[in-house]
Amino acid sequence: MIKEMRIPTAEIQFSSLSCTDEGRVFRWNGKLLRAIRAEHSKVVSQLFASGLIDVLVKEGCFVPSQIADYTIDGFDLVIEHQLVDVVSYPREWCFSMLKDAALLILKINEIANGFGYQTKDCHGYNVLFVGEKPVYIDLGSFTPFCAKESTLLSLDEFLRSYYYPMKIWASVGDVWGKKAVPRPSISLDTEDYLRCRWPIFRWSIADLVGGAVSKIYKVSSCTDELFFETRKRYPAWKAYLGECCRRIGRSLGSIHKLRRSVQRLNRRAHKTPWSDYHDSFALQNGEMVLTPRFQYVTDLLISLNVSSVLEVAGNQGILSRALKRKNPGLLVTCTDADEAALDKGYCVSKKESLGVNWAVLNPFFAELATVEESPALRFRADAVVALALSHHLVLTRGLRLEWILDLLDHYSCNYLLIEFMPLGLYAGPTSPPTPAWYTQEWFQKEFEKRFNLISCTRLEENRVLFVGTKKLNDRARAVEC
């Protein structure tokens, strides 16, 4: 008999995003655990006994999970989930990531339907990405649901979380598409979606149509027993109308039809100033052709024997992908504020199954919510790389170099690799002159206030790479890395 281990309540800090489940999620001793309340423990045990979780894990759809030998005061059961190294939120996904997450939700519910279950919640915060592969993480979302047809129980939430944002993304563009992706406090309902897509619905008719559609979705998600019991209370004409709405809803909510609709959606072709920046790189005989500069940085990072790398403003992730090819076991995350560029990199990396983590992120102007972890905690890495970036931030955006370095310091556990551009915004004879104070000595002085300089190497005429380690007092604050 295995002896259960009691976890002291004082050592538990529950996740701020885990507040509505049958239990609570928390980290303890490097493990990710979910505490299940007594009134729900039987249901969760039956879920594991059904074999559904094992099948979903085997299919790569659900994070590996098991019932653990721990006890906690106030809870009857403890589940251990495999940790996902990098956590990105839906608003940090590119179009293709959102599409892959939507297809994952449909696949999960199609499998679960065969076991007599579906997910009552399917929002994007229940999905994480392991490299380019989305996985579902919310055990508490599964609820018994028996339907003769493969109708999605959480249809309304699926539309608000995935389909509506993708439709707007595909028709209007990435700016409004990204704004339509749900946040913790707001999501796009049917009425708002109708107003965005068609101007005629910006009048009161949107509320009427949206209300009718919501009722159809609600009726379609009822179990057969509940629906037929409810219709007995109404006159024949109302029961008939309800049956018609139910059939319409079941048709609209068909998992097979939803999958076809999602698969047909593609992001609107949209060029940005930086979306084609890495297009000149190509594969020759299965190998990426790197410039001497990229090759130098790749070899340097490998030689430093770092455990994880965060690339800031990585565009299509040429460096990130090169690192994963060189060392598949290295944890690499590529971020960029340009969704169009990052989407290209994600799609290429996905085809090659490289396992790079991706996020649409501008760390200098990151969007934050009170219930979420800051990006500096979620994306923190052993080494932070920022190539060809500082001159844009300083000379174009007017940001102070010390503020930029301080912020990058928060993301780094150990190393920072950052380029200084001696010629500034150089782009030919008509380039603007650099200010008198903009010198390599000025840059190095600010760099050495925060980092111990390891090397300073001129890689090209307008690229000088600074490599440094965090000061000892800063390293002490990053011990959780």
Long-range contacts (C-beta under 8 A, 24 or more apart in sequence): 2-69, 3-69, 4-69, 4-70, 4-71, 5-69, 5-70, 5-71, 6-70, 6-71, 6-72, 6-73, 7-33, 7-70, 7-71, 7-72, 7-78, 9-72, 9-73, 9-74, 12-72, 16-370, 16-371, 16-372, 16-373, 17-125, 17-184, 17-371, 17-372, 19-371, 21-138, 21-139, 21-140, 22-140, 23-75, 23-77, 23-79, 23-140, 24-75, 25-81, 30-83, 31-80, 31-83, 32-80, 32-81, 32-82, 32-83, 33-68, 33-70, 33-78, 33-79, 33-80, 33-81, 34-78, 34-79, 34-80, 34-81, 34-139, 34-140, 35-72, 35-74, 35-75, 35-77, 35-78, 36-75, 36-76, 36-77, 36-78, 36-79, 37-74, 37-75, 37-76, 38-75, 38-76, 40-140, 41-76, 41-77, 44-77, 44-79, 44-139, 45-77, 47-117, 47-139, 47-142, 50-115, 50-116, 50-117, 51-115, 52-111, 52-112, 52-115, 52-117, 52-142, 53-139, 55-111, 55-115, 56-108, 56-111, 56-112, 56-136, 59-107, 59-111, 60-133, 60-135, 61-104, 61-107, 61-108, 61-111, 61-135, 61-136, 62-108, 62-135, 62-136, 62-137, 63-128, 63-135, 63-136, 63-137, 65-139, 79-139, 81-137, 81-139, 84-128, 84-129, 84-130, 84-135, 84-137, 85-130, 85-308, 85-331, 85-357, 86-129, 86-331, 86-333, 86-357, 86-359, 86-378, 86-379, 87-128, 87-373, 87-378, 88-128, 88-129, 88-357, 88-358, 88-359, 88-378, 89-124, 89-125, 89-372, 90-123, 90-124, 90-125, 90-127, 90-161, 90-181, 90-182, 91-178, 91-181, 91-183, 91-360, 91-367, 92-359, 92-360, 92-361, 92-375, 93-124, 93-129, 93-181, 93-358, 93-359, 93-360, 94-339, 94-342, 94-343, 94-346, 94-358, 94-360, 95-166, 95-169, 95-170, 95-174, 95-177, 95-267, 95-339, 95-343, 96-267, 96-343, 96-346, 96-347, 96-350, 97-129, 97-134, 97-346, 97-358, 98-124, 98-162, 98-165, 98-166, 98-169, 98-181, 99-162, 99-166, 99-262, 99-265, 100-132, 100-134, 100-350, 101-127, 101-129, 101-134, 101-162, 102-158, 102-161, 102-162, 102-163, 102-166, 102-262, 103-259, 103-262, 103-263, 104-134, 104-135, 104-136, 105-136, 105-158, 105-162, 106-152, 106-158, 106-255, 106-258, 106-259, 106-262, 108-136, 109-150, 109-152, 109-153, 109-154, 109-255, 110-150, 110-255, 112-142, 113-145, 113-147, 113-150, 113-255, 116-144, 116-145, 116-146, 117-142, 117-143, 117-144, 117-145, 118-142, 118-143, 118-145, 118-147, 118-152, 118-153, 118-154, 119-143, 119-153, 119-154, 120-153, 120-154, 121-154, 121-157, 122-152, 122-154, 122-157, 122-158, 122-161, 123-157, 123-160, 123-161, 123-182, 123-187, 124-161, 124-162, 124-181, 124-182, 125-184, 129-357, 129-358, 130-355, 131-349, 131-353, 131-354, 131-355, 131-356, 131-357, 132-346, 132-349, 132-350, 132-353, 132-354, 132-355, 132-356, 132-358, 145-223, 146-223, 146-224, 147-223, 147-224, 148-224, 149-250, 149-254, 150-254, 150-255, 150-256, 151-220, 151-221, 151-249, 151-250, 151-253, 151-254, 151-255, 152-221, 152-253, 152-254, 152-255, 152-258, 153-221, 154-221, 155-217, 155-220, 155-221, 155-249, 155-252, 155-253, 155-258, 156-190, 156-214, 156-217, 156-218, 156-221, 158-258, 159-190, 159-193, 159-217, 160-187, 160-188, 160-189, 160-190, 160-193, 161-187, 162-262, 163-258, 163-261, 163-262, 164-188, 164-190, 164-193, 166-262, 166-265, 167-193, 167-197, 167-265, 168-193, 168-196, 168-197, 169-267, 169-268, 170-265, 170-266, 170-267, 170-268, 171-197, 171-268, 172-196, 172-268, 173-268, 173-270, 174-267, 174-268, 174-270, 174-339, 174-340, 177-267, 177-268, 178-339, 178-360, 183-369, 184-369, 184-371, 184-372, 185-369, 189-214, 190-214, 215-245, 216-245, 216-246, 216-248, 216-249, 216-252, 217-249, 217-252, 217-253, 218-249, 219-245, 219-246, 219-249, 220-245, 220-246, 220-248, 220-249, 220-250, 220-252, 220-253, 221-249, 221-253, 222-246, 267-340, 267-343, 270-340, 271-340, 272-338, 272-340, 272-341, 274-315, 274-336, 274-338, 274-341, 275-338, 275-340, 275-341, 275-344, 276-341, 277-315, 277-316, 277-341, 278-315, 278-316, 278-317, 278-318, 278-341, 278-344, 278-345, 279-316, 279-344, 281-316, 281-318, 287-325, 288-318, 288-321, 288-322, 288-325, 290-318, 290-322, 292-459, 293-459, 293-460, 293-463, 294-318, 294-319, 294-322, 295-322, 296-457, 296-459, 296-465, 297-385, 297-387, 297-417, 297-459, 297-465, 298-322, 298-323, 298-326, 300-417, 300-467, 301-383, 301-385, 301-417, 302-326, 302-327, 304-383, 304-415, 306-330, 306-381, 306-382, 306-383, 306-414, 306-415, 307-331, 307-382, 308-332, 308-333, 308-381, 308-382, 308-383, 308-413, 309-333, 309-381, 309-382, 309-383, 309-384, 309-385, 310-335, 310-379, 310-380, 310-381, 310-383, 310-384, 310-385, 310-411, 310-412, 311-335, 311-385, 311-386, 311-387, 312-363, 312-384, 312-385, 312-386, 312-389, 312-408, 312-411, 313-337, 313-386, 313-387, 313-388, 313-389, 314-342, 314-345, 314-385, 315-341, 315-342, 315-345, 316-341, 316-342, 316-344, 316-345, 316-348, 317-342, 317-345, 317-346, 317-349, 317-356, 317-358, 318-345, 319-385, 319-387, 320-345, 320-349, 320-356, 321-345, 321-348, 321-349, 321-352, 321-354, 321-356, 324-349, 324-354, 324-355, 324-356, 325-354, 328-354, 328-355, 331-357, 331-381, 332-356, 332-357, 333-357, 333-358, 333-359, 333-379, 333-381, 334-358, 334-359, 335-359, 335-360, 335-361, 335-363, 335-379, 336-360, 336-361, 337-361, 337-362, 363-407, 363-408, 363-411, 364-393, 364-399, 364-404, 364-407, 375-411, 376-407, 376-410, 376-411, 379-411, 380-410, 380-411, 380-412, 380-413, 380-478, 380-481, 381-411, 381-412, 381-413, 381-481, 382-412, 382-413, 382-414, 382-415, 382-481, 383-412, 383-414, 383-415, 383-416, 383-417, 384-408, 384-411, 384-412, 384-415, 384-416, 384-417, 385-417, 385-418, 386-416, 386-417, 386-418, 386-419, 387-417, 387-418, 387-419, 387-463, 387-465, 388-419, 388-421, 388-463, 389-418, 389-419, 390-418, 390-419, 390-420, 390-421, 390-443, 391-420, 391-421, 391-424, 391-425, 392-425, 394-438, 395-424, 395-425, 395-432, 395-434, 395-435, 395-438, 396-425, 401-442, 401-443, 401-446, 402-446, 402-449, 405-446, 405-447, 405-449, 405-450, 405-451, 406-450, 409-450, 409-451, 409-470, 409-474, 412-470, 412-478, 413-470, 413-475, 413-478, 413-481, 414-469, 414-470, 414-475, 414-478, 414-481, 415-467, 415-468, 415-469, 415-470, 416-451, 416-466, 416-467, 416-468, 416-469, 416-470, 417-465, 417-466, 417-467, 418-447, 418-465, 418-466, 419-459, 419-463, 419-464, 419-465, 419-466, 420-444, 420-463, 420-464, 420-466, 421-462, 421-463, 421-464, 422-461, 422-462, 422-464, 423-461, 423-462, 426-462, 440-464, 450-474
